[in-house]
Amino acid sequence: MSDISIIKVSPENFPDFVSLIRELADYEKLTPPDADAVLRLKEDAFSENPKYEAYLSFLDEIPVGYITFYFTYSTFLAKPTLYLEDIFVSKDYRKMGIGGMFFDFCRNVAKERGCGRMDWTVLTWNQPSIDFYENRGAERQDWYLYRIEGDSL
């Protein structure tokens, strides 16, 4: 078995992180972060009060995936919620258990930090991801996702 590790994103491996974000954007048919967004990603990850946490997965020292998450708060549970923003594994490295390792990593972080739950969204067309989550005990919620961005904000 090859050596798989999960390591926090650092200034040194940040370029690998950005490369994988661009790969996810391509997969999801979205616009990748521009140069200004990349600078904000770096500032927000390494500031005194980081806005999110990011981890890379390495397989034999090759960066093959990443996760990002941050915390929100449930007033009903009166506990924090780990919000899983991204979980991504490069196409050539899927079906090797890396996604499951990432998911378990997030579950453990949520438990260690006293969260009452984990939340995330999945694109409606992304059946492999839907199956992945449902096979791990996740249940689809009856909520609509709304967004305001850009000039509408």
C-alpha positions in Angstrom: 0.0 0.0 0.0 1.2 3.5 -0.9 1.8 6.1 1.8 -1.2 8.4 2.2 -1.0 11.4 4.5 -3.2 14.4 5.3 -1.2 17.5 6.1 -2.4 21.1 6.9 -1.9 23.5 4.1 1.2 25.7 4.7 2.8 28.6 2.8 5.2 26.0 1.4 2.5 23.7 -0.1 0.0 26.5 -0.8 0.7 26.3 -4.6 -0.3 22.7 -4.6 -3.6 23.6 -2.8 -4.4 26.3 -5.4 -3.6 23.9 -8.3 -6.1 21.4 -6.8 -8.7 24.1 -6.4 -8.4 24.9 -10.1 -8.8 21.2 -10.9 -12.0 21.2 -8.8 -13.3 24.3 -10.6 -12.8 22.5 -13.9 -14.6 19.4 -12.7 -17.5 21.5 -11.4 -17.5 23.7 -14.6 -17.0 26.8 -12.5 -14.6 29.7 -12.8 -11.4 29.1 -10.8 -10.1 31.8 -8.4 -8.3 34.7 -10.1 -5.0 36.2 -8.9 -6.8 38.4 -6.4 -8.8 35.5 -5.0 -5.7 33.5 -4.6 -4.1 36.3 -2.6 -7.2 36.4 -0.4 -7.2 32.6 0.0 -3.6 32.8 1.3 -4.3 35.7 3.6 -7.5 34.1 5.0 -5.7 30.8 5.6 -2.6 32.2 7.4 -4.0 35.2 9.2 -4.0 35.5 13.0 -7.6 34.4 12.9 -7.9 32.1 9.9 -11.3 32.2 8.1 -11.0 28.5 7.1 -8.8 25.4 7.5 -7.4 23.5 4.6 -5.6 20.2 4.4 -3.9 18.4 1.5 -3.7 14.7 0.9 -0.4 13.3 -0.3 0.1 9.9 -1.9 3.8 9.1 -2.0 4.6 12.8 -1.7 2.2 13.7 -4.6 -0.6 16.2 -3.7 -3.8 14.3 -4.8 -6.6 16.1 -3.0 -7.7 18.7 -0.4 -10.4 19.6 2.1 -11.5 23.0 3.4 -13.9 23.6 6.2 -14.9 26.3 8.7 -17.2 26.6 11.6 -20.7 28.0 12.0 -23.0 27.8 15.0 -26.3 26.1 15.5 -28.6 28.0 17.8 -30.9 25.0 18.1 -28.1 22.6 19.3 -26.1 25.4 21.0 -23.0 23.9 19.5 -20.7 24.7 16.6 -21.2 23.1 13.2 -18.3 22.0 11.0 -19.1 23.2 7.5 -17.3 21.2 4.9 -16.7 23.6 2.0 -14.7 21.4 -0.3 -13.6 17.8 -0.4 -11.8 16.9 -3.6 -9.6 14.1 -4.9 -8.0 14.3 -8.3 -9.5 12.0 -10.9 -6.6 9.7 -11.2 -6.6 9.0 -7.5 -10.3 8.3 -6.8 -11.5 4.9 -5.6 -8.4 4.6 -3.4 -10.0 5.5 -0.1 -8.6 9.0 0.0 -12.1 10.7 0.0 -13.1 8.4 2.9 -10.0 9.3 4.8 -10.8 13.0 4.3 -14.4 12.5 5.4 -13.3 10.6 8.5 -10.7 13.3 9.3 -13.5 15.9 9.2 -15.8 13.8 11.4 -12.9 13.5 13.9 -12.2 17.2 13.9 -15.9 17.9 14.5 -16.0 15.5 17.4 -12.8 16.8 18.9 -14.0 20.4 18.7 -17.5 19.7 20.2 -19.5 20.1 17.1 -23.1 19.0 17.1 -23.1 18.2 13.4 -21.4 18.6 10.0 -23.0 20.3 7.0 -22.1 20.6 3.3 -23.7 20.9 -0.1 -23.5 18.7 -3.2 -24.3 19.7 -6.7 -27.5 18.0 -7.8 -25.8 16.4 -10.9 -22.8 15.0 -8.9 -24.2 11.5 -8.3 -20.8 10.0 -7.3 -20.6 12.5 -4.5 -24.2 12.0 -3.4 -23.6 8.2 -3.3 -20.3 8.7 -1.4 -22.0 10.8 1.4 -25.2 8.7 1.6 -23.0 5.5 1.9 -21.4 7.1 5.0 -24.7 7.8 6.7 -25.5 11.3 5.5 -29.1 12.3 4.9 -30.2 14.9 2.4 -32.0 17.8 4.0 -35.2 19.6 2.9 -33.6 23.0 2.5 -33.0 25.2 -0.6 -29.7 26.8 -1.0 -29.9 30.6 -1.7 -27.1 32.9 -2.6 -26.5 36.6 -3.2 -23.2 37.7 -4.6 -21.5 40.4 -6.6 -23.4 43.6 -7.1 -26.5 42.1 -5.5 -24.7 41.8 -2.2 
